Amino acid sequence: MNLSGSLRVAVVAPSLAILGGQSVQADRLLQMWRDDPDVDAWLVPHNPLPPLPLRWMTRIKYLRTLVTEATYVPLLLKELRRADVIHVFSASYSSFLLAPLPAVLIGRALRKPVVLNYHSGEAPDHLARSGVARRILRRVNRNAVPSAFLRDVFSRFGIDATVVPNLVALDGLCYRPRVPLQPRLLSTRNMEPLYNVACTLRAFQAVQAQCPEASLTLVGSGSELPRLKTLASSLGLRNVVFAGRIDPAAIASYYADHDIYIQSPRIDNMPLSVLEAFASGLPVVSTDVGGIPAILTHREHGLLAPSDDAAMLAGHVLHLLADPDNARTMADQANRTLEAYTWPNVRRQWLAMYDSVRPGRVPHTAAVQT
């Protein structure tokens, strides 16, 4: 929607064809900007579909990268010209070179202000290894990160960053105290090595040894799926459901149908899944990696365990089941933290961020929180 006088923002991000934290967050942001009188935002996808005669190439690993990049760069040249501000979503490693880097370079060539929105919990290793990434992050107009964890990582490399939290879409997520608290566990992490879903399965084995009726639903897919199914079988687990990839619009029903949220990533930043669990009333058990302790205080908003510690994760789940009143207290306290991630607050911060980089823009009356 092209609104007269509105700030034109090109949001360079993966589309929902690549279902993950960045694509979901970008989609939510674009939905909220729709019909907003102050911002006219549109998606410039990292992963555009190539012309029809070339689409067969997307079925072949390396050809897929080449044909996608050959489609992406001309799209950037076309779409970024009409933007007042370029908002670039970024992950790490090779994806940084293939998606954010071309957008930043083309934006600078067009003399457009660039806000780089970095989301990866792998930032400590990525920035230590990549001089290219460090140089680019120092040269964009502003860096935005969703957590104090990433802001502090950037600071260690002499890179300024401002915290603008992820947006939690509460529509459809209904807070419900779990009375009684049942051993119905849920995890909604993609099945990639950094999310260490195998540890969740090992923790569930210990839980099920004490609670034979316990169930675990795993929402998500990824390269680890076959190995995880084999592991679940070898552990002799019962009542484990591999739900696969779920449309974001349907995820609320999974939170509604379960009682405890569990995850065991090795690396993470600010997982929306934890905030969605907060919104739904599920007490949370998680590893204490990356930015998770910044949004979940141990024994106040949930329970944390060291990375890859299946025994402690299982112990935390059993503790919740043994003390449901405390579990509900933590879930209630966690729910109260969500105001910071709702649209009125996040909107003010993005408007202030955009205003700060656009020359000649009359500022909105909003302050960016750091």
C-alpha positions, 0 to 999 in steps of 0.5 A: 500500500503506497501511502502519501507521505509515508516512510518507504521501507524496503524490508530485505529478508527471507520469505516464509518459503524459508520458515524460521525465526527471521522469516516469521519476524519479518512477516509479522513486522510487515503485517503490522506496518500494513495500513500504518500511516507512517510507514509503507513497507514491502518485502524484498525476499532473500530467496526470490523465485527465479524466472519459470524456465530456470526454476528446475535449477532450484532442485540442484544444490549449488545451481540453486544458490547461483540462480537464486543469487542471479535473481536476487541482485537485479531485484535489489537494484530495482526495489531498493531505488524506491526506498527511503530506508533499507531494513536488512535482516541478517543471519551469519556465516555464508548466508551473511555473504549471500543475502545481507552483504549484496543488499548493504553494498547496493544500498550504499551505492544508491546512497540509501540509509541501511539498518542492519537487523542481525538475528543470529545467536552464532554471532560470537563465532561469526564475528570472530572469524569474519573480517568482512562481516565486522567491516560491513557492520561498522559501515551501515548506518545503524545496527539493530539487534533483538537482545542485550546478548547480541548488543554485548557481543557486538560491543566486544568487537567495537561495533555499535548496536541498539536493542529493538526486541522481536515482535511477539504476535499475541493474536491467537495465543491465549494465556491459560493457567495449567490446572492440573499441570499435565506431563504434555511437553512441547518443543517448536525448534527446527531440527538443525544441529544448533537447536540440539533437539536430541538433548530434548529427546534424552531429557524426555526419556528420563521424564518418561521413566518417572511419568510413563504417561508423558508425551512430547510433541516436536514441531519443526523440520530440518536436516536432523529429522531422520536422525532424531526419529531414529534416536527416539526409536532407539531410546524406546520413547512412547507418545512422541509426535513429530508434527513437522513443519507447521504454518505460523498461523496454526502454531497457537493450537499446539501451545494451547494443547500442551502444558510444559515447553522444553527446548535445548539449543546449544546456540540461541539469541532471543527465541520467539518460541519462548515468548510464545510459550510465555504468552500461552501460559506454559512454564518453560524449561530451557538451556541457558545459552546465548540470549535466553537468560536475558528474557528468562530469569531462572526460577522467576520466569522458568527453569534453566539448565547448562547446555546439553544437560539432559539430566538437569532438563529432565529434573526441571520438568519433574520439579514443575510436575511435582510443584504445579503451584510454583510452575503456575507462578513462574508462568504468570510472571513470565507472561507479565514480561511480554509488554516489551515485545508487543506492537505499540512498544516495538513500533515506537522503537522502529520508527525512531530507528528509521527516523535516525537514519533518514536525512531530513526526516521530521522525527516521530516523538519516540525514543529508541531503547538501548 
